């Protein structure tokens, strides 16, 4: 197992493209199980105005041969802080990159974006049908209700 970040001093990458995601061997291959990462304070920038956008991300995946190392994922997600992209691009791009590199059995991401201009935008992507027998809990993020 060779990792770039684990046990090392690491700085926030300048961009998501520069971020290095580390993957380690799955310690429980052959068993269907779900891994969930929740990033309730995800930020990126509006590609038009440069204003900050905020989201609550939930990433669920069923591992195959590898799992993503959490420190490298945290740095990857943090690299979006100065990245200009629409909500859809951020959410789907994170899911697609993790799926392409890690090659899990299945992956889904929910991007629950806080309102800007009075409209919340929720973005969802999954790699396909979940594996048979996999327990899929609700992502637990209620739809935006405002102050009521």
C-alpha positions as CSV (number, residue, x, y, z in Angstrom):
1,X,0.0,0.0,0.0
2,X,1.5,3.3,-1.2
3,X,-0.3,6.5,-0.2
4,X,0.6,10.1,-1.0
5,X,-1.2,11.7,2.0
6,X,-1.7,9.2,4.9
7,X,0.8,9.9,7.7
8,X,2.3,12.8,5.7
9,X,1.9,16.6,5.9
10,X,-0.3,17.6,3.0
11,X,-1.4,20.9,1.6
12,X,-4.7,21.6,-0.1
13,X,-4.4,21.1,-3.9
14,X,-4.8,24.1,-6.1
15,X,-7.5,22.4,-8.1
16,X,-9.5,19.2,-8.2
17,X,-7.5,18.2,-11.3
18,X,-4.2,18.5,-9.3
19,X,-5.6,16.5,-6.4
20,X,-4.2,13.0,-6.0
21,X,-6.7,10.4,-4.6
22,X,-5.2,7.5,-2.8
23,X,-6.8,4.0,-2.9
24,X,-5.9,1.2,-0.5
25,X,-6.8,-2.5,-0.7
26,X,-10.4,-3.4,0.4
27,X,-10.0,-5.2,3.7
28,X,-13.3,-7.1,3.2
29,X,-13.4,-8.2,-0.4
30,X,-16.2,-10.7,-1.3
31,X,-18.7,-9.1,1.1
32,X,-21.3,-6.6,0.0
33,X,-21.1,-3.5,2.2
34,X,-21.6,0.2,1.8
35,X,-19.2,3.0,2.6
36,X,-20.6,6.5,3.1
37,X,-18.7,9.8,3.2
38,X,-20.6,12.9,4.2
39,X,-19.3,16.4,3.5
40,X,-21.8,18.8,5.0
41,X,-19.6,21.9,4.3
42,X,-18.6,21.4,0.7
43,X,-17.9,24.7,-1.2
44,X,-17.1,25.7,-4.8
45,X,-17.5,28.9,-6.7
46,X,-20.1,30.0,-9.2
47,X,-18.5,29.9,-12.7
48,X,-20.2,33.2,-13.7
49,X,-20.1,35.4,-10.6
50,X,-17.3,33.8,-8.5
51,X,-19.6,33.8,-5.5
52,X,-19.3,30.8,-3.1
53,X,-21.8,27.9,-3.4
54,X,-22.3,25.6,-0.5
55,X,-23.5,22.0,-0.5
56,X,-24.0,18.9,1.7
57,X,-22.5,16.0,-0.2
58,X,-23.2,12.3,0.5
59,X,-21.1,9.7,-1.3
60,X,-22.1,6.1,-1.0
61,X,-20.2,3.2,-2.6
62,X,-19.9,-0.6,-2.6
63,X,-16.2,-1.4,-2.8
64,X,-14.6,-3.9,-5.1
65,X,-10.8,-4.3,-4.8
66,X,-10.0,-0.9,-3.3
67,X,-11.4,1.8,-1.0
68,X,-10.6,5.5,-1.2
69,X,-8.4,6.8,1.6
70,X,-10.3,9.4,3.5
71,X,-7.6,12.1,3.9
72,X,-7.0,12.2,0.2
73,X,-10.7,12.4,-0.4
74,X,-10.9,15.3,2.1
75,X,-8.2,17.2,0.2
76,X,-9.8,16.5,-3.1
77,X,-13.1,17.9,-2.0
78,X,-11.4,20.8,-0.4
79,X,-9.7,21.6,-3.7
80,X,-13.1,22.7,-5.0
81,X,-13.1,25.7,-2.7
82,X,-11.6,27.9,-5.4
83,X,-12.9,25.9,-8.4
84,X,-15.5,27.5,-10.6
85,X,-18.2,25.1,-11.8
86,X,-21.9,24.7,-11.8
87,X,-23.5,22.4,-9.2
88,X,-24.2,19.7,-11.7
89,X,-20.5,19.6,-12.9
90,X,-19.1,19.4,-9.4
91,X,-21.5,16.7,-8.2
92,X,-21.4,14.4,-11.2
93,X,-17.6,15.1,-11.7
94,X,-16.8,13.9,-8.2
95,X,-18.9,10.8,-8.7
96,X,-17.4,10.0,-12.1
97,X,-13.8,10.5,-11.0
98,X,-14.2,8.2,-8.0
99,X,-16.0,5.6,-10.0
100,X,-13.4,5.7,-12.8
101,X,-10.3,5.5,-10.5
102,X,-11.5,3.3,-7.7
103,X,-13.7,1.0,-9.8
104,X,-16.2,0.1,-7.1
105,X,-19.1,-2.3,-7.7
106,X,-21.4,0.7,-7.4
107,X,-21.3,4.4,-6.4
108,X,-23.9,7.1,-5.9
109,X,-23.5,10.8,-4.9
110,X,-26.1,13.2,-3.7
111,X,-25.3,16.9,-3.9
112,X,-27.7,18.9,-1.8
113,X,-27.0,22.5,-2.7
114,X,-28.1,25.5,-0.6
115,X,-30.1,28.1,-2.3
116,X,-28.7,30.9,-4.4
117,X,-31.1,33.2,-6.1
118,X,-33.9,31.6,-4.1
119,X,-33.6,28.2,-5.7
120,X,-32.0,25.1,-4.1
121,X,-30.5,22.6,-6.5
122,X,-30.1,19.0,-5.7
123,X,-28.0,16.8,-8.0
124,X,-27.9,13.0,-8.0
125,X,-25.7,10.6,-9.9
126,X,-25.1,6.8,-9.7
127,X,-23.1,4.4,-11.6
128,X,-25.9,2.0,-12.3
129,X,-28.1,-0.5,-10.4
130,X,-26.9,-1.2,-6.9
131,X,-25.6,-4.8,-6.2
132,X,-28.1,-7.4,-5.1
133,X,-28.4,-7.6,-1.3
134,X,-26.6,-4.3,-0.6
135,X,-28.2,-2.4,2.3
136,X,-29.0,1.2,1.0
137,X,-29.9,3.5,3.8
138,X,-31.6,6.8,2.9
139,X,-29.0,9.6,2.5
140,X,-30.7,11.4,5.4
141,X,-30.7,14.9,3.9
142,X,-34.1,16.5,3.9
143,X,-35.2,18.6,1.0
144,X,-34.7,22.4,1.6
145,X,-37.6,23.9,3.5
146,X,-36.4,27.4,4.3
147,X,-37.4,28.9,7.6
148,X,-40.7,27.1,8.0
